[in-house]
Amino acid sequence: MEMTNAQRLILSNQYKMMTMLDPANAERYRRLQTIIERGYGLQMRELDREFGELKEETCRTIIDIMEMYHGVACFLV
């Protein structure tokens, strides 16, 4: 994951805020903040894994199901 210094600073600050907002996961956020601040390239790849991606076909199937549900709900009202 390539990031500019400004992006790293922003992300580091977000992890710092999450540490305060979510004390139950504070240790995890501190670790991620350290990785970002120090620019540990290998560990920064971990961040990529947290961002999943659905295939377009899966997204379309989900949208179709939601539209069908909406249609049924409107019909019942």
C-alpha positions, 0 to 999 in steps of 0.5 A, a space after each residue: 500500500 503506497 501512501 503519501 506522508 499526509 495520508 499516513 498522518 491522517 490515518 495515524 490520527 484516525 487510529 489515535 481517535 479510534 483508540 479513544 473511542 473504542 477502548 476494547 480494541 485500543 491495543 489493535 489500533 495502537 499497533 496499526 498506528 505504529 505501523 503507519 507512523 513508522 512506515 513498516 512496508 511489510 506490515 502495511 500490507 495487512 491494511 490491504 487485507 482488511 479492505 475486501 472487494 465483492 465481484 460485480 456479479 455478486 453486487 448485482 445479485 445483492 441489489 436484485 434481491 434488495 429490489 425484490 424485497 422492496 417490491 414485495 414490501 411495497 405490495 404488502 403495504 
